[in-house]
């Protein structure tokens, strides 16, 4: 763990991003590839797996410009646009029914294959034992968030969950952070926000007064751009040291 001393009041709450933080989305690359193959089959493309992934990166970039520039949006809309643009990048086109099926498949595959990071459950348990408020704050639709919480066994490990859909606001728009703070019942200075996205989980929370921990388990430390996380961590268990909690984390 690296970071500057945690100046400020004692922590009363820890907010966690979900995908990429409590579970690794990199570990889902193979099951998500199946949806790209589904799109390729729908348009009669024989693209290789590498070409499919490249087309998806291009498609998602276009979808972000098209959809995610707004302060709120459904992620079903974002992923639908990404799959539609993926087909275009592959030289074809898919209809609305195929877009819907691709997103349905993606959501089901994510719920079935996601696994909490090895130290995740013990970290959450230790935070709860230390009487800290534990909350998920995620850019995700409720139709995916709720089954993921159950599938990962997190229902009794958290105090609350705030989705972008329920908040009517997507990170880094400030409204989603304020919605989470209302549930926690504490000022932002008493919250540690933990996540893997510099924009969503560091710059956004810092702008409303939270302290931040950047998880680099799936990223390259040091490449922070203009963001300044208070802490840089390699594993979730390091959160316990930051907030002064104790726990047996394996």
C-alpha positions in Angstrom: 0.0 0.0 0.0 1.2 3.5 -0.7 -0.4 6.9 0.0 -0.2 9.9 2.1 -1.2 10.0 5.7 -5.0 9.9 6.2 -5.6 13.4 7.5 -9.2 14.0 8.6 -11.7 12.5 10.9 -11.9 8.8 11.6 -13.6 6.7 9.0 -17.3 5.8 9.5 -18.0 4.2 6.2 -16.3 2.4 3.2 -17.9 2.6 -0.2 -16.8 0.0 -2.8 -17.2 0.1 -6.5 -18.4 -3.3 -7.7 -17.1 -4.6 -11.1 -13.4 -4.4 -11.3 -13.1 -3.9 -7.5 -15.0 -6.5 -5.5 -14.8 -8.9 -8.4 -12.4 -8.9 -11.4 -13.9 -8.1 -14.7 -10.7 -9.3 -16.4 -11.5 -12.8 -15.1 -14.7 -12.6 -17.2 -13.0 -12.0 -20.6 -13.6 -15.6 -21.8 -17.3 -15.7 -21.0 -17.8 -12.2 -22.4 -16.1 -13.4 -25.6 -19.0 -15.7 -26.2 -21.3 -12.7 -26.7 -18.9 -11.3 -29.3 -19.0 -14.7 -31.1 -22.8 -14.5 -31.0 -22.7 -11.2 -32.8 -20.2 -12.4 -35.3 -22.4 -15.4 -36.1 -25.4 -13.1 -36.4 -23.7 -11.1 -39.1 -21.9 -14.0 -40.8 -18.4 -12.8 -39.7 -15.5 -15.2 -39.5 -13.4 -12.7 -37.4 -10.8 -14.2 -35.0 -11.2 -13.8 -31.3 -8.5 -11.0 -31.3 -10.4 -9.2 -34.1 -13.7 -9.6 -32.1 -12.1 -8.1 -29.0 -10.6 -5.2 -31.1 -14.0 -4.6 -32.7 -15.6 -4.5 -29.2 -13.1 -2.0 -27.9 -13.8 0.2 -30.8 -17.6 -0.3 -30.4 -17.5 0.5 -26.7 -15.5 3.6 -27.3 -18.2 4.8 -29.7 -20.9 3.8 -27.3 -19.3 5.8 -24.5 -19.2 8.9 -26.7 -22.8 8.3 -27.7 -24.4 7.3 -24.4 -22.1 7.9 -21.4 -21.5 11.6 -22.0 -24.9 12.1 -20.1 -25.0 12.3 -16.3 -27.4 9.3 -16.2 -28.1 6.4 -18.6 -29.0 2.8 -18.3 -26.1 0.4 -18.8 -28.3 -1.8 -20.8 -28.4 1.1 -23.3 -24.6 1.5 -23.1 -23.9 -2.2 -23.7 -26.6 -2.4 -26.4 -24.9 0.5 -28.2 -21.5 -1.2 -27.8 -22.7 -4.4 -29.3 -24.4 -2.6 -32.2 -21.2 -0.7 -32.9 -19.1 -3.9 -32.6 -21.2 -5.3 -35.5 -20.5 -2.2 -37.5 -16.8 -2.5 -36.8 -17.0 -6.0 -38.1 -18.6 -4.9 -41.3 -22.2 -5.8 -40.5 -25.3 -4.7 -38.6 -27.6 -6.3 -36.0 -31.3 -5.5 -35.3 -32.8 -4.5 -32.0 -33.8 -8.1 -31.1 -30.3 -9.3 -31.6 -29.0 -6.3 -29.5 -31.3 -7.2 -26.7 -30.4 -10.9 -26.8 -26.7 -10.0 -26.7 -27.1 -7.8 -23.6 -29.3 -10.5 -22.0 -26.5 -13.1 -22.6 -23.9 -10.7 -21.3 -25.8 -10.0 -18.1 -26.5 -13.7 -17.4 -22.9 -14.7 -18.1 -21.6 -12.0 -15.7 -23.9 -13.2 -12.9 -23.0 -16.8 -13.5 -19.2 -16.4 -13.7 -18.3 -13.5 -11.4 -16.4 -14.4 -8.2 -15.5 -12.2 -5.3 -11.8 -11.5 -5.0 -10.1 -13.9 -2.7 -9.8 -11.5 0.2 -13.1 -9.8 -0.4 -15.5 -11.6 1.9 -13.1 -11.5 4.9 -12.4 -7.8 4.3 -16.1 -6.9 4.2 -16.7 -9.0 7.4 -13.9 -7.3 9.2 -15.2 -3.9 8.3 -18.7 -4.8 9.5 -17.2 -6.2 12.7 -15.5 -2.8 13.2 -18.9 -1.2 13.0 -18.2 0.6 9.7 -21.0 1.2 7.2 -20.2 -0.8 4.1 -21.9 0.1 0.8 -21.7 -0.8 -2.9 -21.8 2.2 -5.2 -21.9 1.0 -8.8 -22.6 2.1 -12.3 -24.8 -0.8 -13.0 -28.5 -1.5 -13.7 -30.6 -3.0 -10.9 -31.5 -6.0 -13.0 -27.8 -7.0 -12.8 -26.8 -5.6 -9.4 -29.4 -7.5 -7.4 -28.7 -11.0 -8.7 -25.0 -10.4 -8.5 -25.2 -9.4 -4.8 -27.1 -12.7 -4.2 -24.9 -14.9 -6.4 -21.7 -13.5 -4.7 -23.1 -14.0 -1.2 -22.9 -10.3 -0.4 -26.4 -9.7 0.8 -25.5 -10.0 4.5 -22.0 -8.5 4.0 -23.1 -4.9 3.2 -25.3 -2.3 4.7 -26.6 -0.8 1.5 -26.1 -0.7 -2.3 -26.5 2.3 -4.6 -26.9 1.6 -8.3 -26.7 4.3 -11.0 -30.2 3.3 -12.0 -31.7 3.8 -8.5 -29.8 7.1 -8.0 -30.7 8.4 -11.5 -27.0 9.3 -11.8 -23.9 7.6 -13.1 -20.4 8.1 -11.7 -18.7 10.5 -11.9 -21.8 12.7 -11.7 -22.0 13.9 -8.1 -25.6 12.9 -7.4 -24.8 9.2 -7.1 -22.3 9.9 -4.4 -24.7 12.1 -2.5 -27.4 9.3 -2.7 -24.9 6.9 -1.2 -23.9 9.4 1.5 -27.6 9.8 2.5 -27.8 6.1 3.1 -24.6 6.0 5.1 -25.7 9.0 7.2 -22.2 10.4 7.6 -20.3 13.3 6.0 -18.1 12.7 3.0 -14.9 13.3 5.0 -15.6 10.2 7.0 -15.9 7.9 3.9 -13.2 5.9 2.1 -14.2 5.2 -1.5 -12.4 2.1 -2.9 -12.4 1.4 -6.7 -10.4 0.7 -9.8 -11.5 3.6 -12.0 -9.6 6.8 -11.7 -12.4 8.8 -13.1 -15.4 7.1 -11.4 -13.8 6.0 -8.1 -11.1 8.6 -7.4 -11.8 11.9 -9.1 -15.6 11.7 -8.6 -15.6 10.8 -4.9 -12.7 13.3 -4.2 -14.7 16.1 -5.7 -17.5 15.6 -3.1 -15.0 15.4 -0.2 -14.4 11.7 0.2 -11.0 10.1 0.7 -10.0 7.5 -1.9 -8.1 4.2 -2.4 -7.2 3.1 -5.9 -7.2 -0.7 -6.4 -4.5 -1.6 -8.9 -4.9 -5.4 -8.9 -6.0 -5.3 -12.6 -4.3 -2.0 -13.5 -0.8 -0.5 -13.8 0.1 1.5 -10.7 1.6 4.9 -11.3 -0.5 5.8 -14.3 -2.8 8.1 -12.5 -3.0 11.0 -15.0 -4.3 14.0 -13.1 -6.1 11.9 -10.4 -4.6 11.9 -6.9 -5.8 8.9 -4.9 -5.1 9.1 -1.2 -4.0 5.5 -1.2 -2.9 3.0 -3.8 -3.6 -0.6 -2.9 -2.9 -4.0 -4.4 -5.5 -6.0 -2.5 -8.8 -5.3 -0.8 -7.4 -6.4 2.6 -5.2 -3.3 2.7 -8.4 -1.3 3.3 -8.5 -2.6 6.8 -5.1 -0.9 7.6 -6.3 2.4 6.1 -9.5 2.6 8.2 -7.9 1.1 11.3 -10.0 -2.1 11.3 -8.7 -5.5 12.3 -9.5 -8.8 10.8 -8.3 -12.3 9.8 -8.0 -11.9 6.0 -6.6 -14.8 4.1 
